[in-house]
Amino acid sequence: MPTFLLTVAVAALGGFIGRKLRLPAGTIIGAIAVLVMNILWDCANVPDPFRPYIRIMAGVYIGTRMSAKDVLSLRSILPATIMMVFGLIFLNLCVGIGISAV
């Protein structure tokens, strides 16, 4: 449990710093801070029983940010989304083939 509290504290501190610096998507800095903490000390931890609730809260947040206008505007970004997905698939295939060749 102490590592979970440390993980939450580092994420909150990183997110707070990102917001105070007015970075675009500054709260994501919390995730980056936890990533760095985990790479350096291998101590980031979220117990399995908490994971579904964290996902539920993320879904609630995303759901409350969507409106009918957003759903209607999805039609206009569909071609770009499809192009991006196929571009990423192609890029991943190329990188995978390159890595396996090496």
Buried (B, 14 or more C-beta within 10 A) or exposed (E): EEBEEBBBBBBBBBBBBBBEEEEEEBBEBBBEBBBEBBEEEEEBBBEEEEEEEEEEEEEEEEEEEEEEEEEEEEEEEEEEEEEEEEEEEEEEEEEEEEEEEE
